Amino acid sequence: MTRPDAEIVRNDDLLLVIDVQRDFCSRGRLAVPDGDAVVPLINRLAAHFKHIVLTQDWHPAGHTSFASSHREAKPYDQIELAYGPQTLWPDHCIQQTPGAEFHPALDSIVFQRAELILRKGFHRKIDSYSAFVENDKQTTTGLAGYLRERGFRRIFLAGLAYDYCVRFSAVDAVRADFEAVVIQDACHSIGPEGETEREFAQVGVKQMQSREILDTRE
């Protein structure tokens, strides 16, 4: 596991909290196994970051990534769209529905220190895993420019799911010339983790455990 050069959080570091929403947690429409377990850790971590950005999956009804939008398709089928292969998902995180809301156990400090809530996946014809670039690899969210304007260089990531939205966000952060550090135990996966860790090693995403921050600051 590649760790950040400095394990103590600096005042100009940012915590990027990925998609901690009802539909990705227990009893949600696209629940990540044991996804709720990341919430207490994120609450504790938030106290040690002056700057936080939250992402929120925010799909319109009938989004192209939903299996229900394709005749005879089933959730988790693979299809080819204009921008390439796409996994089809159960309907989830639909705008203005309870499933799109943030997990109710997220502490108030997370929102007090959140300087931006970035909604993604709202383009009906393009899915969006990454907080930086949508799945067509051309449509940007504007997050990279925002972070550069604010002077952030090192981004710590936590949330759901480790092998999808956290993974794509971390990889795209490095490609946008940020240092990306995934707090591994503050994330949970949908599937096996090996492929994600291999990609992190290839592109230079660093990883650490929450205790490496919490033990030094609490």
Buried (B, 14 or more C-beta within 10 A) or exposed (E): EEEBEEEEBEEEBBBBBBBBBBBBBEEBBBBBEEBBBBBBBBBBBBBBBEBBBBBBBBBBEEBBBBBBBBEEBEBEEEEEBEBEEBBBBBBBBBBEBEBBEBBEEBBEBBEEBBEBBBBBBBBEEBBBBBBBBBBBEEEBBEBBEBBEEEEBEBBBBBBBBBBBBBBBBBBBBBBBEBBBBBBBBBBBBBEEBEEBBEBBEEBEBBBBBBEBBBEEEE
